Amino acid sequence: MLDPAVARLIVELVEKMGLVKRDMVHKKEIEKYEARLARVESKLSQLADLIGAEDPALAKQLRTAWQRPAMSLAYRNADHQKDLKRAGEETED
């Protein structure tokens, strides 16, 4: 099992890479880097497959972070807001 802090950082890194890929698509610059991005995606898929044997949820997070980085980021932000709210409620008691 991967340390939760390491897992979070890996997901954040993959999100950042996914956002760069998305920006390249929107700016129509993807053609120059398609082969490189395909190799990155292949390695990421291999990593997700290895992680998925022990932690399927993390593997799914990694794939989502690459394929739909904005959605992944939105989910992480929502979870963070929930954690902040819970922490605030606990300190009020």
Buried (B, 14 or more C-beta within 10 A) or exposed (E): EEEEEEBBEBBBEBBEBBBEBBEBEEEEEBEEEEEEBEEBBEEBBEBBEEBBEEBEEBBEBBBBBBBBBEEBBEBBEEEEEEEEEEEEEEEEE
